[in-house]
Amino acid sequence: MSERLWIYPLIAVAAYIALSVYVLWTGHPHEDAYILYIFSENFAAGEGISYFKGGPPAEGATDFLWMIALGVLTYAGIDVALAATILNGVGVGILVFALSLFLPLRQLGNRLSHVIMLGVAVIVILSPITEASLAGFSTGLYSGIIALFLYIIYRNNDNLNLLIPFIGLVLGLFRPDGVIIGVSGALVGLLNSYKNEGLNVYLKSSAICFVLGCFYFFWRYNYFGSLLPLPLYVKGSSSDLLPGLASHFKWVGQSAFLVIMAMLAIFLSNNRRNIVLMITPVLLLFFFLSFATLSQNVSYRLQAPGTVAVLVLATLFVSYCLASKSKNKKLSVVMLGLYVFSILQYLDDTVDYVHYAQGGAYINSFPFYLKDYASSSTVSGLTEAGRFAYWLPGEKYDLVGLNTKKTAIEGASPQYISKLDPDLLFMHHAGTAEFSNVCNNKKWCQITSEELFSSIEAEKAGVWDEYNYGVKRAPLAIFDFLGSSKNRFDYYVMYYEGGFNHFYALKKSGEIENFQFEKALSKSFQDKNGRSYLDLKNAF
C-alpha cells in the first residue's frame, strides 16, 4: 500500500475505538458478551476457564482464542471491555487493509484510490461487523482474519497458500464455526497447490496444523470433559428442520444492496473460478448453520464471514467498474447508487444499535447494586447468564446450559434445581407465562403464588420435559420446581423490553433479604442511577 493509503486502515481503527469507547461510556455491552468477559476475567485471576470463581471447568466461552487474548490483556491491567475494544479495533483495521488488497490501486490512480479507500473504511465502520463488535463480541478481529484468509485463497499463490492451514487453525481456535471455514479453506488450498505443483510443501504445513489441532482437542477434552463447547449442545437441540434458514434470509435483507453488488461481481468477473473457490468455505458455513438454532446472533454476527465475503465481492465489483479498460458509465452509476443505499441502510442499523446499548434497562445496574448483599456462597440459578452473573458474586448455574455442563447435555429439571437449593432464581420466561395484568402500571412488583401459577400458560404447565431447547425448557422447569416449593420463595416480575418478561424467585431464608433485593431493584429503575458500564467499573 503506497501513496499514504495506509492511513485509511488507521482511520478505521481510530473511528471504531472512539465509537466503542463512546458506547461503553454511555451504555453497556450486550448481555451475551458479558458471558465471555466472565470467563476471561476468571482466567486472568488464575481461576481457570470457569463460569464462576471456584467453579468447575466449563467451555461456555466458544471464542477460545478471543477469551485467552482478553484474559491476557485483563491480566495486564486493561479492563476486559476496553481490551475487546482494542482487539476489535485492530481487526477492523485489518479488514480495511485486506479489502484494499483486492483493489488494483495502481490502475485506479492516486486520487481515485483515496476516494475508494475512504469509501471502504466508511462501509466497514458502519457494517454489521462493527455493530456486533460494539456489542462486545469478537466479530471485528475474527472478520479481519477471515478477510486475509479469503484474499490468500483468491490470490492462489504457492507461497501464500502455505499460510492457509495455519490461518485455518487460528480460525478454528477462534470460533467453533471457524473450523468449517478453516477445514474447507484448507481443502481449497490443497486443490490449488495440486494444480500449481506445490503439493508436497503444502501437505507438510497441513500436517503440522493437523497435529497442533489434535493436541488442542486432546487437551480440551481432558480439561472440560466434553467433545463440544457447551453452547453447541444447546443450539443443536431444536426440533425444527432448518432453524437457521430464516436468519440467513434476514441477513440478506440487512445487506441487500451489497449482496446485489456481490452477485454482479461474480457475473462480470473474468476470474470466476478463484471467486467461487474463495467463497466456498463461507457457503459451506451457511449450509451447516442452517441446521443450528442461531441464538445469541446479535447483529448477525454468526453470518459475519458472509458479510466479509460480500464486502470482498463488492470491492471486486468496484474494481471492475472503475479500473477495467472498457469502463461502463451506466454500471458505475449503478455501483455508486448501490453503495450509497448500503451506507444509508447500515447507518440506520448502527445508530439503532447504539441507542439500544444506551437504553438504560434496569438489568444493566440491578446486579451491580445487588452484589453488595450477596457473597461467595450465594447460589443463583439463571437463564439470563450474562450481566447478572458478571456482577453478582457466588455460585452461578446456567439453567439454559450455555455455561453449565449438566444442563447443556441433560437439560434443566425441577430435580436438578432442587439439588442446587438456590438463594435466587432469575429468568426470562420466554413466553411461557403472561404477567401483563399483575403490576398495575408499575415497572416491577411482588406477586403472590396464586398470581404466579395463574399466569403460567395452562398448556405448558408441567410439560418441561417435552422441550429439548433450553430457552423454553428452563423456565418451565423453574415453574415446576416452584410449584413444589410453595411458601419458600418470594416472587417478583419486572418490565423489560416491552413486557413483564423477567421473573425472580428469592428464597425467604436465603442470603439476600427481601428488603435488600427491593432496595437494589428500586435504585436500578431510577433514571439517575442508569449508569454506564465504564461508570460502574470506574475503568478510567
PyMOL commands that set and color helices and strands:
alter all, ss='L'
color gray80, all
select helices_A, chain A and resi 7-26+31-44+64-75+80-100+105-108+110-125+128-134+139-155+158-161+164-174+177-195+199-224+230-235+245-254+256-268+272-289+298-323+329-357+362-364+366-373+387-391+405-410+414-420+449-455+458-460+464-466+470-483+514-525+527-529+533-537
alter helices_A, ss='H'
color red, helices_A
select strands_A, chain A and resi 379-382+395-398+424-428+444-447+489-496+499-507
alter strands_A, ss='S'
color yellow, strands_A
deselect
rebuild
show_as cartoon
